[in-house]
Amino acid sequence: MDDGKDWRTRLNLEFVDQFPHGAFHFAVGNGWSLLLAEVFRRVDAALHDEERSFFGWNDVKEKWGLLRMTHNGSDCIDDIVDWAEATSERVCDLCGLGGRLRKDGAWRVRCDACASI
């Protein structure tokens, strides 16, 4: 269902507890939206009550072509972030299909169809 909200807005609203300082800017391409949604679902399930009260994301961005995420949580959350960062190397950051890390002026993960964009 299209509710008229972009994926960034939907993730901010759905996982508002993970963004204690208000609306969060995700500096990544649209192709990683489903990957981020899965990260936030996994984090939501992994947070225990004590950690939930102080947890928050510090940064969610692309760097050197891959997803980079920093937070103030526990080692359990680090494991989820490690999984997501490794997965981002195989997901096109534009369309979300399977891709690979490429260097064409800048490092990007792109599928064959998006490689020239």
Buried (B, 14 or more C-beta within 10 A) or exposed (E): EEEEEEBBEEBBEEBEBBBEEEEBEBEBBBBBBEBBBBBBEBBBEBBEEEBBEEBEBEEBEBEEBBBBBEBEBBEEBEEBBEBBBEBBEEBBBBBBBEBBBBEEEEEBBBBEEBBEE
